Amino acid sequence: MKNKIDFDSEVEIQTSCTHKEYIGCKGIVVGISKEDGVIYGYGVVINGKETVNYFDKDDLKPTGKQFKREDFY
């Protein structure tokens, strides 16, 4: 993945993910790990969970759904 995924975007966890229990799950981006303009990964709340999990940028695929912050807070 080369493009940045925006906050509050829905993503699907890909088969490259080392956390096998999350492969195929969907979640919402709530954090972005970025330093000096380089994106390393994302904080994602998996649907049905209450915690934030970190995923490498290549482990995620945007679904095309974009939510608003108000949808969650």
matplotlib code that plots the C-alpha trace (Angstrom):
import matplotlib.pyplot as plt

x = [0.0, 1.4, -1.3, -2.3, -5.5, -7.5, -8.7, -12.2, -11.8, -12.9, -10.1, -9.9, -7.0, -5.0, -3.4, 0.0, -0.8, 1.2, -1.8, -3.6, -6.7, -7.5, -7.2, -10.4, -11.7, -12.8, -12.1, -11.8, -8.6, -8.2, -4.4, -1.6, 2.0, 4.0, 7.4, 9.2, 6.4, 6.8, 3.7, 4.7, 1.3, -2.1, -4.1, -7.3, -10.3, -11.6, -15.4, -16.8, -13.7, -13.0, -9.2, -6.9, -4.5, -1.5, -1.1, 1.7, 0.6, 0.8, -1.5, -4.5, -6.7, -9.3, -12.8, -13.8, -16.2, -15.5, -17.1, -17.3, -15.8, -19.3, -20.2, -18.0, -17.8]
y = [0.0, 3.3, 5.8, 7.0, 5.7, 8.5, 8.5, 7.0, 4.8, 1.2, -1.3, -5.0, -7.0, -8.8, -12.3, -10.7, -9.8, -11.6, -11.5, -14.4, -14.1, -10.7, -11.8, -11.0, -8.8, -5.2, -2.2, 1.6, 3.6, 5.6, 6.3, 6.8, 6.0, 8.6, 10.1, 12.5, 12.0, 8.2, 6.2, 3.0, 1.6, 2.3, 1.9, 0.1, -0.7, -4.1, -4.3, -5.7, -5.1, -2.2, -2.0, -0.5, -2.8, -1.8, -3.0, -2.4, -0.4, -3.4, -5.4, -3.2, -2.7, 0.2, -0.9, 2.5, 3.3, 6.5, 7.4, 10.6, 11.1, 11.8, 8.2, 7.0, 9.7]
z = [0.0, -1.0, -0.1, 3.3, 4.9, 6.5, 10.1, 10.5, 7.3, 7.4, 6.6, 6.2, 7.7, 4.9, 4.9, 5.3, 8.9, 11.6, 14.0, 12.3, 14.5, 12.8, 9.1, 7.3, 10.1, 9.5, 11.6, 11.8, 11.7, 14.9, 14.8, 12.3, 13.1, 11.1, 11.5, 9.1, 6.6, 6.5, 7.5, 9.4, 10.4, 11.9, 15.1, 14.3, 16.4, 15.1, 14.8, 18.0, 20.1, 22.5, 22.2, 19.6, 17.8, 15.8, 12.2, 9.6, 6.7, 4.3, 6.5, 5.7, 2.7, 2.7, 2.0, 0.6, 3.5, 5.3, 8.6, 10.5, 13.9, 15.3, 14.4, 17.2, 19.8]

ax = plt.figure().add_subplot(projection="3d")
ax.plot(x, y, z, "-o")
ax.set_aspect("equal")
plt.show()
